[in-house]
Every structure is written in C-alpha cells, then in structure tokens.
Amino acid sequence: MAETITMPKLGFDMQEGTLIRWVRAEGESINRGDVLAEIETDKATVEVESTASGIVRKLLVEQGAIVPISAPIAIVGTKDEKIEIPAPVEAAPPAARGAAATPAPPTAPSTPPAPVAPVVDEAGPSKASPLAKRIAREANVDLGRVQGTGPGGRIVRKDIEAALSQGATKIASAARSPIPSVEIIARSDTAVPLSKLRQAIARRMSESKSTVPHFYISHEYKADSLVDLREQANSVMPADEKLSVNDFVIKAAALCLHEYPNLNSAFQGAHILRRGAINIGVAVAVEGGLLTVVCRDADQKPVRRISAEVRAMAGRARSGKVHPEDIEGSTFTVSNLGMFDVESFSAIISPPEAAILAVGSARQVAVVEKGAVQVGWRMKATIAVDHRVSDGAEAAQFMQALSRYIETPLSLFL
C-alpha cells in the first residue's frame, strides 16, 4: 500500500521547512530508512529518511519550496498500484522563497563627508572671546587658522563652530603639541543579513529571557580524580575514541536528574511535565551560531558510548548534515566552553527545558589542602533554572550531587 511521506516536525517550535534537494527521483527504488530528501530548518540542514520501502511514485513539492510541517511531500508505493495524489500543498515556490528570504540589499550610502581634521590651539596674537577660546581649547582648534567675524576681527563662538563644520583647520605640528598626530581612516558600517540559524537563536533566546524567570547557582568542583581517570582511560583508547571531560559531565548530569526530576521537566502552565526519558542536549558551536545535539537516554549509556554518539552528531552538525533525531527531544542541556579556556559562564535556558548546565575548563590552580597551599585541578559550573519549576535549594542540591560523580568519577563506571 502506498505511503505518503510528510514534512517532519524537528523541534517544538518548527512550523515549516525548506525542501532544498531531492536525493531520490521519481521511479527510483528506496528502502525504509534511506535518505529521501534534504530539508533546511531554522537550525540546520537535515536529511529526511523514507518511512516506507518501495518505489518513489510521486514527488509532491519542488526543490526550494517552503513546506509546512506534516504537509505531504512524496508518495512511496509499489510500481503498478493506483495512488491518490493529495491536495496540492500550500508551499511557497522557490522564487517566492528567494524574495522572502533574501533581504533587500542595503541602500548604497552616499559619499560620506570628508572627516574634519582635528585642530589645535596654536599660540599667537589672535583676538578671541573667552567663550571662543574655551571651545577652541576643548576642540583643539588652531585660532591662527580661524577668521574672526566679530568687532575688529575678533573670533567669536560661531567662528569656531564654522571652522569645525568646514574642516578648515589643521593638525598642529608635533613640536607644538604633546599629542602625536594620527591619521584617522573613515570606515563605513556594514549590514550583515541574519542567517536562518541566527534568526532562530535570536527569537528563542529573546523568548527565553523575557518569559522564563532564570536563577543561577554556581559550584566549584575538585577535578583531580576526573583528570587522572580520563588520562588513564585515554592511554588505552584508540586515537579517534578519546574521552573528553564533557563526556563525564553528561553522564554525571544524567544520573543526578534521577534524583532531581524537576530539573528534567517542562513548565506547562497549570502543571509541570516531568520527562520520563533523560535526553541530554549538548551545545555545539557551528558556523554562524550554535546547535544542540541530543544524547538520548544518557543515564543508561556508558561514558564511552556517550562520547562516540556525541562526537558523531557534532561532526554531522558542523558539516550541516544532521539527522532529525540528532537535534530534537532534549530534556536538559549541557553547554561546555572549557575547550576555549573559559573559567566560568552562565547560559540561557532553551525552552521548553527547565534548566541548562554551563561548564568551564578544568584548571590547575593554587588550592589550600589541610592548611597547606598546593596545586590542584578545579572546574566551575553554573546551572540556570526556570524558577517556575524549581527553587534555589533544589538546584544547589543538584550541584552538590553532581560533585559525587565529578570528584569520584569511578562511580560513573559502576
């Protein structure tokens, strides 16, 4: 029986997607799970897999069309069966898409006026009013270059203002001024159009900060054991399977969410929806913005598998070829900037999640142990929480629970 493939919904706020390329043509064979098309969402370019096996009988939209979610895009069936073509989808054609998506080019700026050269008050017998002298002194105006229009050629305020507006003065020589002359180069402003990803980030982060009451809890962790265990593990791991500190943090956060389910939930007005699955979103820096990939059921996976999955998804995200399941369904996010030598920072919650953990770098610092100063590894983290869902005490307890796994990381393998 023929099956209709629809535009998938990737993310709770997705309303439409742009079908940028058909991977299979009409008449070609396709198996369930094979890539049928590539679509562009606000976040990324995503490969859409066929949900049926058979022959691609009909492609219902053109390449480049903007298609609402759940709208039919293709029909897959057997070679000779009769198929029903659904009503035409209300999709914006490529030409319309280009007109809507491409911002109008900025109006060419008129030739900027020549910059006014700074001028310096030179010594001399010039007659000027006290006000004119003060303005000239503050504006570094060379009174010897100003023609006075007051009584007897006296320089008044309007003469100074006219000189400044016309640029009819000169830079004082280095011999007469303690400030060396500098050539000022005029540079024009540049309007940079927002990418779809940057538009999505701007929209969602503005919504989050304006509608979600954030509060923040920070904690510093002893990371000596974590650093040592990671080094030991990586000494026997293949070069392309090395573990990162963040892999341990993802696993630790997932286990702690069992104890504090409010932080793995979503505020839904009259109630709080506690998520059954613990799917950790991992923020990945990509060209032009930030994308979150999702490690599903992270509480049930060993650290090595978490590492392999996140590495593969991050690679697809950076190449612009993520799978739909890579970027949807996160229930709690970890954002780690430690690789950029960031000591600590605060992150913005990604709705509808209730919390996000911001992790800094593990650093060797001077610490006091048993009354003596010595070198130790420390790592700072800050959790941002939706105050409608949880309170400071619960968030602080979560951060303390996290220390059990960070400071005794062998427990992550038991």
C-alpha positions in Angstrom: 0.0 0.0 0.0 1.3 3.4 -0.9 2.5 5.6 1.9 2.7 9.4 2.0 5.8 11.0 3.4 5.3 14.3 5.2 7.4 17.2 6.3 8.7 16.2 9.7 8.5 18.4 12.8 12.0 18.9 14.1 11.8 20.8 17.4 8.9 22.1 19.3 8.9 25.5 17.6 9.4 24.4 14.0 6.5 25.5 11.7 7.9 24.8 8.3 11.0 23.7 6.4 12.6 24.3 3.0 13.0 21.3 0.8 16.4 22.1 -0.7 17.1 18.8 -2.5 15.5 15.6 -3.6 18.0 12.7 -3.0 15.8 10.2 -4.8 14.0 10.8 -8.1 10.5 9.6 -9.2 10.7 6.0 -10.3 13.7 5.1 -8.1 13.7 2.3 -5.6 14.0 3.2 -1.9 14.2 1.3 1.4 12.8 2.3 4.7 15.5 4.4 6.4 17.1 5.6 3.2 17.6 9.3 2.7 14.8 10.7 0.5 15.5 14.5 0.7 17.3 17.2 2.4 15.4 20.0 4.2 16.6 23.2 5.8 15.1 24.3 9.1 15.9 27.2 11.3 18.6 25.2 12.9 20.3 23.1 10.2 20.2 21.1 7.0 18.6 17.8 7.9 18.4 14.5 5.9 14.8 13.2 5.8 14.6 9.4 5.7 11.8 7.4 4.0 9.4 5.8 6.3 8.5 3.1 3.7 10.1 0.8 1.2 9.2 0.7 -2.5 9.3 3.0 -5.5 9.2 6.8 -5.3 6.0 7.2 -7.1 5.5 11.0 -6.8 7.4 14.0 -5.6 4.8 16.5 -4.4 6.8 19.7 -4.0 9.5 21.4 -5.9 13.1 21.8 -4.7 13.4 25.1 -2.9 9.8 25.2 -1.8 8.9 26.1 1.8 6.6 23.4 3.2 4.5 23.5 6.4 5.1 20.7 8.9 3.0 17.5 8.4 2.3 18.5 4.8 2.7 15.7 2.2 6.0 15.8 0.2 6.2 12.5 -1.5 4.4 9.1 -2.1 6.2 5.8 -1.9 4.5 2.6 -3.1 4.7 -0.4 -5.5 5.3 0.1 -9.2 1.8 -0.6 -10.6 -0.6 0.2 -7.7 -3.0 3.0 -8.0 -2.2 6.1 -5.9 -4.2 9.1 -4.8 -2.5 12.4 -5.1 -3.3 14.6 -2.1 -4.5 18.1 -2.4 -1.6 20.4 -3.5 0.4 21.6 -0.6 0.4 25.3 0.1 4.1 25.7 -0.3 5.9 28.9 -1.2 7.7 28.3 -4.6 11.4 28.8 -5.0 11.0 32.3 -6.5 8.8 33.4 -3.7 11.1 31.9 -1.2 14.0 33.8 -2.6 12.1 37.1 -2.4 11.0 36.4 1.1 14.3 35.0 2.5 16.7 37.3 0.8 16.9 40.7 2.5 16.8 43.7 0.3 20.3 45.0 -0.4 21.1 47.9 1.8 20.8 51.3 0.1 24.2 52.4 -1.0 25.4 55.0 1.4 26.0 58.4 0.0 29.6 59.5 -0.1 30.5 60.3 3.5 31.6 63.9 4.1 35.3 64.3 4.5 36.3 63.9 8.1 37.0 67.0 9.9 40.7 67.2 10.7 41.3 67.9 14.4 42.9 71.2 15.0 45.0 72.6 17.8 45.0 75.9 19.5 48.3 77.5 18.4 49.9 80.3 20.3 49.6 83.7 18.7 48.1 87.1 19.0 44.7 86.1 17.7 41.9 88.0 19.3 39.0 85.8 20.6 36.3 85.9 23.1 36.7 83.9 26.3 33.9 81.5 25.2 35.5 81.1 21.8 38.9 80.4 23.4 37.4 77.8 25.7 35.6 76.0 22.9 38.7 76.2 20.8 40.8 74.8 23.6 38.4 71.9 24.2 38.1 71.1 20.4 41.9 71.6 19.7 41.2 74.4 17.3 44.0 76.4 15.9 42.9 80.0 16.4 45.5 81.2 14.0 43.6 79.5 11.2 40.2 81.0 12.1 38.9 84.2 10.5 37.1 86.3 13.1 33.8 88.0 12.3 33.3 89.9 15.5 34.1 93.5 16.1 37.6 94.3 14.9 38.1 90.8 13.6 37.5 89.2 17.0 36.9 85.5 17.0 33.6 84.5 18.5 31.8 81.2 19.1 30.2 80.9 15.7 33.6 81.3 14.0 34.9 78.3 15.9 31.8 76.3 15.1 32.1 77.2 11.4 35.7 76.2 11.4 34.8 72.8 12.9 32.0 72.2 10.4 34.1 73.1 7.4 37.2 71.3 8.5 39.2 74.5 7.7 41.9 73.9 10.3 45.0 71.9 10.5 46.7 69.4 12.8 49.2 71.1 15.0 52.8 70.1 14.4 54.4 67.6 16.8 56.7 70.3 18.0 53.7 72.4 19.3 51.6 69.6 20.7 52.4 66.9 23.2 49.9 64.6 21.4 51.3 63.0 18.2 49.2 63.4 15.1 47.2 60.4 13.9 45.7 59.8 10.5 42.0 58.8 11.0 40.6 56.5 8.4 36.8 56.6 7.9 35.2 53.2 7.8 31.5 52.7 6.8 29.1 50.5 8.7 28.2 47.1 7.2 24.8 45.4 7.4 25.1 41.7 7.8 21.9 39.7 7.0 20.9 37.2 9.6 21.1 33.5 8.7 18.1 31.3 9.5 20.0 29.8 12.3 20.9 33.2 13.8 17.3 34.3 13.4 16.1 31.2 15.3 18.7 31.8 18.1 17.7 35.4 18.4 14.0 34.5 18.5 14.3 31.7 21.0 16.8 33.3 23.3 14.7 36.5 23.4 11.7 34.5 24.2 13.5 32.6 27.0 15.0 35.6 28.7 11.7 37.6 28.5 9.3 34.8 29.6 11.4 32.4 31.7 12.4 33.6 35.2 16.0 32.4 35.4 18.1 32.0 38.5 21.7 30.7 38.8 23.7 28.5 41.1 27.4 28.1 40.8 29.7 25.4 42.2 33.5 24.7 42.1 34.5 21.0 41.8 37.7 19.2 42.7 38.6 17.7 39.3 41.9 15.9 40.2 40.4 12.4 40.1 38.4 13.2 36.9 41.5 14.4 35.1 43.6 11.4 36.3 40.9 8.9 35.3 40.4 10.5 31.9 44.2 10.3 31.2 44.3 6.7 32.2 41.3 5.8 30.0 42.7 7.7 27.0 46.1 6.0 27.3 44.5 2.7 26.2 41.8 4.2 23.9 42.2 4.4 20.1 43.2 7.9 18.9 39.8 8.6 17.4 37.9 7.5 20.5 39.5 9.7 23.2 37.1 10.7 26.0 36.6 14.4 26.9 35.8 15.9 30.3 32.4 16.8 28.9 31.6 13.1 28.3 31.9 12.5 32.0 29.8 15.6 32.8 27.0 14.5 30.5 26.8 11.1 32.3 27.0 12.7 35.7 24.3 15.2 35.0 22.0 12.4 33.6 22.4 10.3 36.8 21.7 13.4 39.0 18.5 14.1 37.1 17.1 10.8 38.5 17.3 12.4 42.0 16.0 15.8 40.9 13.4 15.2 38.2 12.1 18.8 38.4 15.2 19.8 36.5 14.3 17.3 33.8 10.9 18.8 33.2 8.9 21.5 31.4 6.6 24.2 32.7 3.2 23.9 31.0 1.0 26.5 32.7 -1.3 24.5 35.0 1.2 21.7 35.6 4.9 20.7 35.4 5.6 17.9 32.9 8.3 15.6 34.3 10.0 13.9 31.4 10.4 10.1 31.6 13.5 9.9 29.3 16.7 11.8 30.2 17.9 13.1 26.9 20.9 15.4 27.3 21.3 18.2 24.8 24.9 19.1 24.1 25.6 22.6 22.7 27.9 22.5 19.6 29.5 25.6 18.0 28.8 25.6 14.3 29.4 28.2 11.6 27.1 31.2 12.2 25.8 30.1 15.6 25.0 27.2 18.0 23.3 23.9 17.6 22.2 21.4 20.2 22.6 17.7 19.5 20.9 15.2 21.7 22.3 12.2 23.5 19.2 10.1 24.3 18.8 8.1 27.5 22.2 9.3 28.6 21.6 7.9 32.1 21.6 4.4 30.7 24.7 4.5 28.4 28.3 4.1 29.4 30.6 7.0 29.0 32.4 5.5 26.0 29.1 5.3 24.1 28.1 8.8 25.1 31.4 10.0 23.8 31.1 8.2 20.4 27.5 9.4 19.8 28.2 13.0 20.7 31.3 13.0 18.6 29.4 11.7 15.6 26.5 14.0 16.0 28.8 17.1 16.5 30.6 16.1 13.3 27.3 16.0 11.3 26.2 19.3 12.9 29.4 21.1 11.8 29.1 19.7 8.3 25.5 20.7 8.0 24.1 17.2 7.6 22.4 16.3 10.9 19.8 13.6 11.2 16.3 14.6 12.5 16.9 12.6 15.7 20.2 14.4 16.3 18.6 17.7 17.2 15.2 17.0 18.7 13.9 15.8 22.1 16.4 17.1 24.6 15.2 17.5 28.2 18.2 19.1 29.8 21.2 20.8 28.2 25.0 20.9 29.0 27.0 23.7 27.5 30.7 23.4 27.9 33.2 26.2 26.9 36.1 24.6 28.7 37.9 24.0 25.4 38.1 27.8 24.9 39.8 28.2 28.3 36.7 29.8 29.8 36.8 29.7 33.6 33.0 30.1 34.1 29.9 31.5 32.5 26.1 31.5 32.6 23.9 30.1 29.9 20.3 30.8 28.7 17.7 28.1 29.1 16.4 26.6 25.9 12.6 26.3 26.1 10.7 24.1 26.9 13.5 22.7 29.1 13.7 23.8 32.7 17.5 24.0 33.2 20.9 24.2 31.5 24.3 23.5 32.9 27.2 25.8 31.9 30.6 24.2 32.4 34.0 25.9 32.4 37.5 24.4 31.9 39.4 22.2 34.3 42.3 24.3 35.5 45.4 23.8 37.7 45.2 26.4 40.4 46.6 27.1 43.9 44.4 25.5 46.5 44.5 25.0 50.2 44.5 21.4 51.4 44.9 20.6 55.1 46.3 24.0 55.8 48.9 23.9 53.0 48.9 25.6 49.7 49.4 23.2 46.8 48.4 22.8 43.1 45.1 21.2 42.3 42.6 20.8 39.5 39.4 22.8 39.8 36.4 23.1 37.5 33.5 25.6 37.8 29.9 25.1 36.6 26.8 27.2 36.8 23.2 25.9 36.4 20.4 28.2 35.2 17.0 27.1 36.3 13.4 28.1 35.5 12.1 29.4 38.8 8.6 28.4 37.9 9.7 24.8 38.1 12.3 24.7 40.8 13.9 26.7 43.6 17.4 27.6 44.8 17.7 24.9 47.4 16.9 22.1 44.9 19.3 23.5 42.3 22.0 23.7 45.0 21.4 20.1 46.0 21.7 19.0 42.3 25.0 20.8 42.1 26.2 19.0 45.3 25.0 15.7 43.9 27.0 16.3 40.8 30.2 16.6 42.9 29.8 13.0 43.9 30.4 11.9 40.3 32.8 14.6 39.3 35.0 14.2 42.3 34.7 10.4 42.4 34.4 9.7 38.7 35.0 5.9 39.0 31.3 5.8 40.2 30.3 6.6 36.7 31.5 3.2 35.6 29.9 1.2 38.3 
